[in-house]
Amino acid sequence: MSNAKESAGGKLAANLGTWQLWGIAVGLVISGEYFGWSFGWATAGTLGFLITTIAVAIMYGTYIFSFTELTTSIPHAGGPFTYSFRALGPTGGYLAGMATLIEFVFAPPAIALAIGSYLNVQFPGLDPKIAAVGAYVVFMGLNIAGVSLAATFELFVTVLAIFELLVFMGVVAPGFSLGNFVKGGWAGSDHFSLAAIPGIFAAIPFAIWFFLAIEGVAMAAEEVRDPKRSIPIAYTAGIITLVILAMGVMVFAGAAGDWTKLANINDPLPQAMKMIVGQSSGWLHMLVWLGLFGLVASFHGIILGYSRQIFAQARAGYLPAWMGAVHPRFKTPHMAIIVGGVVGIAAIFSDNVLSFGGQTLTANIVTISCMGALLMYILSMVSLFKLRRTAPAMERPYKTPLYPIFPAIALIGAVVCLATVIWFNLLLAGVFVGVLVVGYIYFRLTHAQRAAASMGGMVGAEAAK
């Protein structure tokens, strides 16, 4: 790394191995198997949402196989921000960076609220919001303490979370009835009709929640010992793991009983298990406690992701330089961790601002996070096509299979998904665009700040433009 990089933000330690990276890939996302997705049943029904999920899974599969080429070619903490800068220039870098920040900063408060809801099942007197703030404090501290410690913990809780999902499916299996799953499966109807189509499209954000943030591995690429080998393995194994778990959890939960009681709640799995084993069963209490591991894995992992994104943008002059400070002892971006946490805690208490449009606070936060993700996916795939044309000699340790078919499917899928999410959430889209506009004003006013910064040899002094 260059001296410019050292002075701008310091050096991150490269300590991560393949299994730790797989733990991050799956852990970032696995909370999506525990909550959030069931809101899709409220709009599409079980069968309609199954179609939505399959379509989104295809988009994510092709996207990850394409995105891996970018991550291994440019293993930089900025991830999509850096790729888009290289391909599309400073404005492209700004848009991708801000979209990624929106995705990764808005996802943790939704997960923290779910942690609070799970704890509230065991301790009815505990305010879920207070528990959510406590989760922020604990896991920001763990992330500050060191990336190797954080990643090892992530791997541990991810394995436990996967085990718990398998336990859930096993416990509810005796009550499995396909009739329960298909009853009213087309947005309340037993038979498909054209009236079910709007619900299928409206449920897209909640299908995305099954896979949202797997691309966060890119933000840890700078801290991987052997990125050219570890990243492709982690991404491929990660997406396969998540698709299998998503389908299994959704089908088993819907077949356990009256699935309409699981829509629009933050703890669908404990409630589904309650239908089979009852309120007082030890299995239920075990699920609540072990289920926290899934939420903690994603919460902890996304803190790692958003902090690296803030760090990289601050190092490049796109955010205030103090946000890119590296802890002198732990070599972690401690200020970036704290800043993202402050924003997330503010979102937790934003009921009066973000609870509108007939949706819960959690559903709206999920939707805004999905908008950021989809814009970033679009820009990443455009960057892949552009770099293939303008930088044919760039080293590519991993090349996208079936190019250009896979990135084209991912790009078209992301465009359709973003347009659909905006169409069904115009008020939230206004909030999303408003954040982008405010950020762009800051971007235009800070030319001198970027001129004084460096991308540490990855995108060079062109970042000053």
Buried (B, 14 or more C-beta within 10 A) or exposed (E): EEEBBEEBBBEBBBBBBBBBBBBBBBBBBBBBBBBBBBBBBBBBBBBBBBBBBEBBBBBBBBBBBBBBBBBBBBBBBBBBBBBBBBBBBBBBBBBBBBBBBBBBBBBBBBBBBBBBBBBBBEEEEBEBBEBBBBBBEEBBEBBBBBBBBBBBBBBBBBBBBBEBBEBBBEBBEEBBEEEBBBBBBBBBBEEBEEEBBBBBBBBBBBBBBBBBBBBBBBBBBBBBEEBBBBBBBBBBBBBEBBBEBBBBBBBBBBBBBEBBBBBBBBBBBBBBBBBBBEEEBEBBBBBBEBBBBBBBBBBBBBBBBBBBBBBBBBBBBBBBBEBBBBBEEBBBBBBBBBBBBEBBBEBBEBEEEBBEEEBBBBBBBBBBBBBBBBBBBBBBBBBBBBBBEEEEEEEBBBEBEEBBEBBBBBBBBBBBBBEBBBEBBEEBBEBBEEBBEEBBEBBEEBEEBBEEBBBBEBBBEEBBE
